[in-house]
């Protein structure tokens, strides 16, 4: 009951804000929406063929990336390439506090999952280190996971995977440095034993962060771990 009332109050609050400060598309400035249909349509989606493990577009088999650096995660997927309108929108969401984009992004994720065969019974956001989350004011991955859970009858666990070591921002590092940077940076609770986990994140570049999360989860007995991101690099 309290949750329903709080959601209704939040919706009313947002409606009042929208009247006072009408939303504008974060990428083109169009009045009335935070991410307009035209800009969303322009996003370049990632389609087949892709590597069944890392999710990168596949030009030939086997995947050269997975041959060179085998992953522990069962599979990673991303909706689109991290470029142009998608990059602008994610930057607004992540760095400019445009949290209103969370339900729009989650709807895209939900549509993607309905067309995929990804086994999961628990949603889990990729955690930020507490210091970074405090500085940013929110964990964008948790906002996505909450909005996605609202569309699905599935559990959301946001306290059973922890970032136990502060790490350097991945954007500054190359692929090898990214793997070293997040190695042993996560820990999971024993509650994940036997569960099928779907990790949620905003951007997946090399997959190092999600893979490090999967190592921690599987060490505690998770049955399977998949990852879903809004976007990835080419």
Backbone torsions as a table, in degrees:
resi	resn	phi	psi	omega
1	UNK	NA	-48.7	-179.5
2	UNK	-62.4	-38.6	179.7
3	UNK	-63.8	-43.4	179.8
4	UNK	-63.5	-43.1	179.5
5	UNK	-64.4	-42.4	-179.5
6	UNK	-64.5	-37.9	177.3
7	UNK	-66.4	-39.3	178.4
8	UNK	-65.5	-40.4	178.5
9	UNK	-64.8	-40.0	179.2
10	UNK	-64.9	-41.5	179.8
11	UNK	-63.3	-40.3	178.5
12	UNK	-65.1	-42.4	178.6
13	UNK	-59.8	-44.6	179.8
14	UNK	-64.8	-38.9	179.8
15	UNK	-62.8	-40.8	179.0
16	UNK	-65.6	-43.2	178.0
17	UNK	-61.5	-39.9	-179.6
18	UNK	-65.2	-32.1	177.0
19	UNK	-70.5	-40.9	-178.2
20	UNK	-76.7	-39.6	-178.2
21	UNK	-130.0	83.6	-175.2
22	UNK	-56.3	137.9	179.2
23	UNK	-67.2	151.3	173.4
24	UNK	-129.9	141.6	179.1
25	UNK	-54.5	129.3	-175.1
26	UNK	-69.9	-12.3	-178.1
27	UNK	-109.4	-31.6	-178.9
28	UNK	-122.6	-10.8	177.9
29	UNK	85.3	5.4	-179.2
30	UNK	-61.9	134.8	-175.4
31	UNK	-75.8	140.0	171.1
32	UNK	108.7	-15.9	-179.0
33	UNK	-144.2	156.4	179.0
34	UNK	-84.6	-23.9	179.8
35	UNK	-152.1	99.4	-168.1
36	UNK	-71.9	161.0	-178.0
37	UNK	-60.9	-38.6	-178.5
38	UNK	-63.4	-42.9	178.9
39	UNK	-68.9	-38.6	177.5
40	UNK	-64.5	-38.6	-179.5
41	UNK	-65.8	-29.0	-178.1
42	UNK	-75.4	-12.1	-178.3
43	UNK	-64.6	135.9	178.3
44	UNK	-88.0	106.9	-179.8
45	UNK	-73.2	156.2	177.0
46	UNK	-95.0	116.2	-178.9
47	UNK	-116.2	175.8	178.9
48	UNK	-65.8	151.0	2.5
49	UNK	-87.3	143.3	174.9
50	UNK	-130.5	160.0	174.6
51	UNK	-66.8	129.0	-178.7
52	UNK	-65.0	-18.1	-178.9
53	UNK	-95.8	-62.6	-173.2
54	UNK	-89.0	-16.5	177.0
55	UNK	82.5	2.8	177.8
56	UNK	-71.3	149.8	172.5
57	UNK	-55.2	136.2	-172.2
58	UNK	-109.8	119.0	176.7
59	UNK	-94.3	-26.7	174.2
60	UNK	-157.7	159.6	-177.5
61	UNK	-112.7	142.7	0.8
62	UNK	-76.8	164.7	-179.1
63	UNK	-63.2	122.8	-178.5
64	UNK	-65.5	-31.2	180.0
65	UNK	-68.2	-44.9	-179.3
66	UNK	-72.1	-27.9	174.3
67	UNK	-67.0	-38.4	-177.2
68	UNK	-79.7	-40.2	-177.8
69	UNK	-135.0	83.3	-179.6
70	UNK	-58.3	139.9	-178.6
71	UNK	-97.4	154.4	175.0
72	UNK	-89.8	-26.9	-178.0
73	UNK	-69.0	149.0	-177.9
74	UNK	-71.7	-30.1	177.8
75	UNK	-178.1	148.8	177.7
76	UNK	-128.2	136.3	179.0
77	UNK	-132.7	151.5	174.8
78	UNK	-139.8	148.5	-175.2
79	UNK	-75.6	-39.6	-169.8
80	UNK	-149.1	170.8	174.9
81	UNK	-79.5	144.6	-178.5
82	UNK	-84.0	80.4	-177.6
83	UNK	-159.1	162.8	174.2
84	UNK	51.9	-126.8	-174.0
85	UNK	-62.9	-36.6	-179.9
86	UNK	-66.6	-41.7	177.4
87	UNK	-61.7	-44.6	-179.7
88	UNK	-61.2	-43.9	-177.9
89	UNK	-66.7	-43.4	179.6
90	UNK	-65.6	-39.1	176.8
91	UNK	-62.0	-41.2	178.0
92	UNK	-63.1	-41.3	179.4
93	UNK	-66.1	-43.3	-170.5
94	UNK	-85.5	-39.0	-171.6
95	UNK	-112.7	-19.7	-176.5
96	UNK	-111.4	15.7	173.8
97	UNK	61.2	29.7	175.8
98	UNK	-87.6	67.0	-177.1
99	UNK	-69.1	-12.9	176.9
100	UNK	-63.5	-15.5	178.8
101	UNK	-77.2	-15.7	-175.8
102	UNK	-55.2	-50.0	179.9
103	UNK	-65.3	-30.5	178.0
104	UNK	-67.6	-46.8	178.4
105	UNK	-64.2	-41.4	-179.0
106	UNK	-63.8	-36.1	176.6
107	UNK	-62.6	-39.2	176.5
108	UNK	-63.8	-42.5	178.4
109	UNK	-63.2	-41.8	-179.2
110	UNK	-63.0	-44.2	177.8
111	UNK	-61.1	-40.4	179.2
112	UNK	-63.1	-46.3	-177.6
113	UNK	-63.3	-32.1	-179.2
114	UNK	-68.2	-18.1	179.1
115	UNK	-101.4	0.8	-176.0
116	UNK	-114.9	163.3	176.0
117	UNK	-111.3	72.5	179.5
118	UNK	-109.9	117.7	-178.7
119	UNK	-80.2	124.7	174.6
120	UNK	-159.1	147.6	173.3
121	UNK	-126.6	-0.3	177.5
122	UNK	-140.1	129.9	170.0
123	UNK	-90.8	139.6	-178.9
124	UNK	-144.5	119.0	178.3
125	UNK	-74.2	145.7	170.9
126	UNK	-66.6	123.4	-174.0
127	UNK	-80.5	150.0	168.2
128	UNK	-92.1	157.1	170.0
129	UNK	-65.8	141.9	-177.3
130	UNK	-52.0	-37.0	-179.3
131	UNK	-65.9	-40.7	-179.9
132	UNK	-71.1	-38.7	178.5
133	UNK	-64.5	-38.7	178.1
134	UNK	-64.4	-41.7	-179.2
135	UNK	-66.2	-39.8	-178.5
136	UNK	-79.0	-32.5	-179.4
137	UNK	99.0	-9.4	180.0
138	UNK	-169.6	161.3	171.9
139	UNK	-103.9	111.8	-176.1
140	UNK	-60.7	-31.6	179.7
141	UNK	-69.0	-36.1	176.8
142	UNK	-67.1	-39.7	177.3
143	UNK	-60.7	-42.1	177.2
144	UNK	-62.5	-45.6	-177.5
145	UNK	-63.6	-39.6	178.5
146	UNK	-63.3	-44.7	-180.0
147	UNK	-67.1	-35.7	178.4
148	UNK	-69.1	-40.4	179.2
149	UNK	-63.1	-33.0	179.3
150	UNK	-63.5	-18.6	-179.7
151	UNK	-99.4	-2.8	-173.3
152	UNK	-141.4	147.2	176.2
153	UNK	-85.6	75.7	-176.6
154	UNK	-146.3	150.4	-178.2
155	UNK	-72.4	150.0	172.3
156	UNK	-123.1	117.7	177.9
157	UNK	-114.3	115.9	-179.2
158	UNK	-116.7	10.8	179.3
159	UNK	-123.8	6.9	-174.9
160	UNK	-106.9	3.3	171.7
161	UNK	-135.3	120.7	-174.3
162	UNK	-121.8	144.1	169.8
163	UNK	-90.7	110.5	-171.2
164	UNK	-98.0	-3.8	178.9
165	UNK	-139.9	129.8	177.1
166	UNK	-67.0	137.8	-177.4
167	UNK	-125.7	160.5	175.5
168	UNK	-71.0	145.5	176.4
169	UNK	-55.1	129.9	-175.7
170	UNK	-63.8	-27.2	-175.2
171	UNK	-61.6	-22.2	-177.2
172	UNK	-86.4	-3.1	-167.8
173	UNK	-118.1	156.5	172.9
174	UNK	-85.8	-179.5	-171.4
175	UNK	-60.5	-47.3	-178.8
176	UNK	-64.8	-40.0	179.6
177	UNK	-67.3	-34.3	177.9
178	UNK	-62.4	-43.3	179.4
179	UNK	-62.9	-44.3	179.1
180	UNK	-66.1	-36.1	-175.9
181	UNK	-63.4	-37.5	-175.3
182	UNK	-103.1	0.7	178.9
183	UNK	-61.8	128.9	-179.9
184	UNK	60.5	24.3	179.5
185	UNK	-88.2	-7.9	-175.6
186	UNK	-125.0	154.1	173.9
187	UNK	-140.7	147.5	-178.0
188	UNK	-122.5	156.7	177.4
189	UNK	-86.0	161.2	-179.5
190	UNK	-68.9	-12.7	-178.2
191	UNK	-65.4	-18.0	-176.4
192	UNK	-78.8	-6.6	-177.7
193	UNK	-55.3	128.5	176.8
194	UNK	79.9	-0.5	-176.2
195	UNK	-94.3	155.8	176.2
196	UNK	-103.7	109.9	-169.9
197	UNK	-99.5	137.2	168.6
198	UNK	-115.8	109.8	176.6
199	UNK	-76.7	139.8	179.8
200	UNK	-118.4	130.7	176.8
201	UNK	-146.7	168.1	-179.6
202	UNK	-84.8	-47.6	-176.8
203	UNK	-132.7	137.0	174.6
204	UNK	-121.1	118.9	-179.2
205	UNK	-100.4	-73.4	176.2
206	UNK	-96.0	-13.4	-176.0
207	UNK	88.1	4.1	-175.3
208	UNK	-63.7	-41.4	-177.3
209	UNK	-66.3	-49.6	179.1
210	UNK	-62.8	-36.1	179.6
211	UNK	-66.3	-40.9	177.3
212	UNK	-64.1	-37.3	174.8
213	UNK	-61.5	-42.9	-177.5
214	UNK	-64.9	-35.4	177.0
215	UNK	-60.3	-48.1	179.7
216	UNK	-62.0	-41.0	-179.1
217	UNK	-68.3	-41.6	-179.3
218	UNK	-72.6	-27.0	174.3
219	UNK	-63.7	-26.1	177.6
220	UNK	-96.8	9.2	171.3
221	UNK	95.0	15.1	175.9
222	UNK	-58.4	137.3	-178.2
223	UNK	-69.0	-43.8	178.5
224	UNK	-152.3	154.4	177.7
225	UNK	-137.8	122.0	173.5
226	UNK	-118.9	160.8	177.8
227	UNK	-127.6	141.9	176.3
228	UNK	-131.9	124.8	178.2
229	UNK	-122.8	158.8	175.5
230	UNK	-66.1	-42.0	-173.3
231	UNK	-150.5	162.5	175.2
232	UNK	-145.9	159.3	174.9
233	UNK	-73.2	165.2	179.1
234	UNK	-75.1	NA	NA
